[in-house]
Amino acid sequence: MGQIACVIVVLLLPILGARTSAEESAQLTLGSRLRVTANERVIGQLVAQDEQSLTLYTKTVRDPVVVPRSTIRRVEKSLARSQKGTGAAAGAVIGALSATVFGLVAGGDCSGGHGVDTLCFGQGAVGLVSAVVLVPLGTLIGAVAAHGERWQEVPIQRFTVNVMPRRGGGVAASVSLRF
């Protein structure tokens, strides 16, 4: 009975090992944008991977960064890039349009004769002064309102199974569990 159980376990080990490796590999496709937390945090595009490491291309470092899998504590995959820049630009445009409308509505007609003690602000002057306030305000609101990058955690392969044939017959199996 004991030998039968050993044979069943040895036959099932490759299936379990292949399943855990396939699950992680399916989630980490080449070209994916990843945030890897190891000894330090690295954000970049996955350009290569093997059983020992992940290789990421980052914008801050010229050469690809190789992160050993043994040091990885967390891997996150980008679901959507940040829209902060687009939001800021849209806010600036809305601020400029608001300043123009405000200048047209609130600006006075300064073509008539006015006395020394009367100040008249024309449409252009009111639009310019309001643009100084509304454009930066719109930019700020647009940047804050837009969503940042969205991340999803990818399960790290912590359980691996290796099965190899031995010379002279038999099978060698090893199981490792990372914490």
Number of C-alpha atoms within 10 A of each C-alpha: 5 6 8 9 10 11 10 10 12 15 12 11 18 16 11 15 16 13 14 16 17 13 14 14 15 9 12 20 15 15 13 16 23 24 22 23 16 16 11 10 12 19 20 22 21 22 17 16 18 10 12 10 16 19 18 26 21 17 11 10 9 8 10 18 18 17 20 16 17 13 13 17 14 14 20 19 21 18 13 13 12 14 16 19 15 14 21 23 17 18 25 23 17 18 24 23 16 18 23 18 16 18 22 16 12 13 17 16 10 12 8 7 7 10 8 6 6 7 10 15 14 16 19 16 15 20 24 16 12 19 22 13 13 22 22 16 16 23 24 17 17 24 20 15 14 17 15 14 12 12 16 13 13 17 12 17 16 13 14 19 18 14 15 11 10 10 8 6 7 9 11 12 15 10 11 10 9 9 7
